[in-house]
Amino acid sequence: MGRRDRREIDLVMAWSVDRLGRSLQQQFALLSGLQAKGVDLYLHQQGIDTTTSAGQAMFQMCGVFAEFERAMIRERVRAGLQRARAQGKTLGRPRTPEVVEARIRAARRQGKGIKKIASELGIGVSTVQRVVHGPAPNPGPRLRNPNR
């Protein structure tokens, strides 16, 4: 937004409100920054033009509903994962079969390269690397972003 700071532009055009930020706070900060520099905003999908007070109000309402929709989706996903765990379903990618892992190790002992093994067995290079070198270390629990 360097051009905005130098006042080279007076209008920012975007396809949709959800392209402007992940949260209402980000969108509000962007709009505040634009307004402080005397730059207006036009959103094509919603037909919002912040050169008018009605456009400013609509922008803020769209942001509220977009954040609400993301929160609802997040809740539904979490509920679905919880239900699947309660039903004893295995989540995530299926494990590589032991037979395939044994073939990978045998081929590696014969001195074959990782790419050669992958092409011979019809599997991905990353699968061969994981079996040969072991799984990547677990980075630990993901920290929740307080802005979301």
C-alpha positions as a Markdown table, in Angstrom:
| # | Residue | x | y | z |
|---|---|---|---|---|
| 1 | Met | 0.0 | 0.0 | 0.0 |
| 2 | Gly | 2.9 | 2.3 | -0.6 |
| 3 | Arg | 1.1 | 4.0 | -3.4 |
| 4 | Arg | -1.8 | 4.7 | -1.1 |
| 5 | Asp | 0.6 | 6.3 | 1.4 |
| 6 | Arg | 2.0 | 8.6 | -1.3 |
| 7 | Arg | -1.6 | 9.5 | -2.3 |
| 8 | Glu | -1.1 | 8.2 | -5.9 |
| 9 | Ile | -4.4 | 6.4 | -5.8 |
| 10 | Asp | -7.9 | 7.5 | -4.6 |
| 11 | Leu | -9.9 | 4.3 | -5.1 |
| 12 | Val | -9.1 | 0.6 | -4.4 |
| 13 | Met | -11.2 | -1.9 | -6.3 |
| 14 | Ala | -11.6 | -5.5 | -5.1 |
| 15 | Trp | -13.7 | -8.4 | -6.3 |
| 16 | Ser | -15.3 | -9.3 | -2.9 |
| 17 | Val | -15.1 | -8.3 | 0.7 |
| 18 | Asp | -13.6 | -11.7 | 1.7 |
| 19 | Arg | -10.5 | -10.8 | -0.4 |
| 20 | Leu | -9.6 | -8.0 | 2.0 |
| 21 | Gly | -8.8 | -9.8 | 5.2 |
| 22 | Arg | -9.5 | -12.9 | 7.3 |
| 23 | Ser | -11.3 | -11.2 | 10.1 |
| 24 | Leu | -13.5 | -8.2 | 10.7 |
| 25 | Gln | -10.7 | -6.6 | 12.6 |
| 26 | Gln | -8.4 | -6.9 | 9.5 |
| 27 | Gln | -11.0 | -5.5 | 7.2 |
| 28 | Phe | -11.8 | -2.6 | 9.6 |
| 29 | Ala | -8.1 | -1.8 | 9.9 |
| 30 | Leu | -7.8 | -1.8 | 6.1 |
| 31 | Leu | -10.8 | 0.4 | 5.7 |
| 32 | Ser | -9.6 | 2.8 | 8.4 |
| 33 | Gly | -6.2 | 3.0 | 6.8 |
| 34 | Leu | -7.7 | 3.7 | 3.4 |
| 35 | Gln | -10.1 | 6.3 | 4.8 |
| 36 | Ala | -7.2 | 8.0 | 6.8 |
| 37 | Lys | -5.4 | 8.5 | 3.5 |
| 38 | Gly | -8.5 | 9.7 | 1.7 |
| 39 | Val | -8.8 | 6.5 | -0.4 |
| 40 | Asp | -12.2 | 4.9 | -1.1 |
| 41 | Leu | -13.1 | 1.3 | -1.7 |
| 42 | Tyr | -15.2 | -0.4 | -4.3 |
| 43 | Leu | -16.3 | -4.0 | -4.0 |
| 44 | His | -17.6 | -5.5 | -7.2 |
| 45 | Gln | -19.4 | -8.6 | -6.0 |
| 46 | Gln | -21.3 | -6.8 | -3.2 |
| 47 | Gly | -21.8 | -3.5 | -5.2 |
| 48 | Ile | -20.3 | -1.5 | -2.3 |
| 49 | Asp | -18.8 | 1.9 | -2.9 |
| 50 | Thr | -17.5 | 3.6 | 0.3 |
| 51 | Thr | -17.6 | 7.0 | -1.3 |
| 52 | Thr | -21.2 | 7.0 | 0.2 |
| 53 | Ser | -22.2 | 6.6 | 3.8 |
| 54 | Ala | -24.6 | 3.8 | 2.8 |
| 55 | Gly | -21.6 | 2.0 | 1.1 |
| 56 | Gln | -19.5 | 2.3 | 4.3 |
| 57 | Ala | -22.4 | 0.8 | 6.4 |
| 58 | Met | -22.9 | -2.0 | 3.9 |
| 59 | Phe | -19.1 | -2.8 | 3.9 |
| 60 | Gln | -19.2 | -3.1 | 7.7 |
| 61 | Met | -22.3 | -5.3 | 7.6 |
| 62 | Cys | -20.8 | -7.6 | 4.9 |
| 63 | Gly | -17.7 | -8.0 | 7.0 |
| 64 | Val | -19.8 | -9.0 | 10.0 |
| 65 | Phe | -21.6 | -11.6 | 8.1 |
| 66 | Ala | -18.5 | -12.9 | 6.4 |
| 67 | Glu | -16.8 | -13.4 | 9.8 |
| 68 | Phe | -20.0 | -15.1 | 11.1 |
| 69 | Glu | -20.1 | -17.5 | 8.2 |
| 70 | Arg | -16.4 | -18.5 | 8.8 |
| 71 | Ala | -17.1 | -19.1 | 12.5 |
| 72 | Met | -20.1 | -21.3 | 11.6 |
| 73 | Ile | -18.1 | -23.3 | 9.1 |
| 74 | Arg | -15.3 | -23.8 | 11.7 |
| 75 | Glu | -17.9 | -24.9 | 14.3 |
| 76 | Arg | -19.4 | -27.4 | 11.9 |
| 77 | Val | -16.0 | -28.9 | 11.0 |
| 78 | Arg | -15.0 | -29.2 | 14.6 |
| 79 | Ala | -18.4 | -30.9 | 15.5 |
| 80 | Gly | -18.0 | -33.3 | 12.5 |
| 81 | Leu | -14.5 | -34.3 | 13.6 |
| 82 | Gln | -15.6 | -34.8 | 17.2 |
| 83 | Arg | -18.5 | -37.0 | 16.0 |
| 84 | Ala | -16.2 | -39.0 | 13.8 |
| 85 | Arg | -13.8 | -39.6 | 16.7 |
| 86 | Ala | -16.6 | -40.6 | 19.0 |
| 87 | Gln | -17.7 | -43.2 | 16.4 |
| 88 | Gly | -14.2 | -44.6 | 16.4 |
| 89 | Lys | -13.4 | -43.5 | 12.8 |
| 90 | Thr | -9.8 | -43.2 | 11.8 |
| 91 | Leu | -9.0 | -39.6 | 10.7 |
| 92 | Gly | -6.3 | -38.6 | 8.3 |
| 93 | Arg | -4.5 | -40.2 | 5.5 |
| 94 | Pro | -4.4 | -44.0 | 5.4 |
| 95 | Arg | -1.1 | -45.6 | 6.4 |
| 96 | Thr | 1.3 | -47.0 | 3.8 |
| 97 | Pro | 0.7 | -50.8 | 3.8 |
| 98 | Glu | 3.5 | -52.8 | 5.6 |
| 99 | Val | 4.1 | -54.8 | 2.4 |
| 100 | Val | 5.0 | -51.6 | 0.5 |
| 101 | Glu | 7.2 | -50.4 | 3.3 |
| 102 | Ala | 9.0 | -53.7 | 3.3 |
| 103 | Arg | 9.6 | -53.4 | -0.5 |
| 104 | Ile | 10.9 | -49.9 | 0.0 |
| 105 | Arg | 13.4 | -51.0 | 2.6 |
| 106 | Ala | 14.5 | -53.9 | 0.6 |
| 107 | Ala | 15.1 | -51.8 | -2.5 |
| 108 | Arg | 17.0 | -49.3 | -0.5 |
| 109 | Arg | 19.2 | -52.0 | 0.9 |
| 110 | Gln | 20.0 | -53.0 | -2.7 |
| 111 | Gly | 21.3 | -49.5 | -3.2 |
| 112 | Lys | 18.5 | -48.1 | -5.3 |
| 113 | Gly | 17.7 | -44.4 | -5.2 |
| 114 | Ile | 14.6 | -42.9 | -3.8 |
| 115 | Lys | 13.2 | -41.7 | -7.1 |
| 116 | Lys | 13.9 | -45.1 | -8.7 |
| 117 | Ile | 12.1 | -46.9 | -5.9 |
| 118 | Ala | 9.1 | -44.6 | -6.1 |
| 119 | Ser | 8.8 | -45.1 | -9.9 |
| 120 | Glu | 9.2 | -48.8 | -9.7 |
| 121 | Leu | 6.5 | -49.2 | -6.9 |
| 122 | Gly | 4.2 | -46.5 | -8.4 |
| 123 | Ile | 4.2 | -44.4 | -5.2 |
| 124 | Gly | 5.3 | -40.9 | -4.4 |
| 125 | Val | 8.8 | -39.8 | -3.7 |
| 126 | Ser | 7.7 | -38.4 | -0.3 |
| 127 | Thr | 6.3 | -41.7 | 0.7 |
| 128 | Val | 9.7 | -43.4 | 0.0 |
| 129 | Gln | 11.5 | -40.6 | 1.9 |
| 130 | Arg | 9.2 | -41.0 | 4.9 |
| 131 | Val | 9.8 | -44.8 | 5.1 |
| 132 | Val | 13.5 | -44.5 | 4.6 |
| 133 | His | 14.2 | -41.5 | 6.8 |
| 134 | Gly | 11.3 | -41.8 | 9.3 |
| 135 | Pro | 8.4 | -39.4 | 9.8 |
| 136 | Ala | 9.0 | -35.7 | 10.1 |
| 137 | Pro | 9.2 | -34.5 | 13.7 |
| 138 | Asn | 5.9 | -33.3 | 15.2 |
| 139 | Pro | 6.1 | -29.6 | 15.6 |
| 140 | Gly | 3.9 | -29.7 | 18.6 |
| 141 | Pro | 0.4 | -28.2 | 19.1 |
| 142 | Arg | -0.6 | -25.4 | 16.8 |
| 143 | Leu | -1.1 | -22.2 | 18.5 |
| 144 | Arg | -4.4 | -20.6 | 17.9 |
| 145 | Asn | -4.3 | -17.3 | 16.1 |
| 146 | Pro | -6.0 | -14.8 | 18.5 |
| 147 | Asn | -7.1 | -12.7 | 15.5 |
| 148 | Arg | -9.4 | -15.4 | 14.2 |
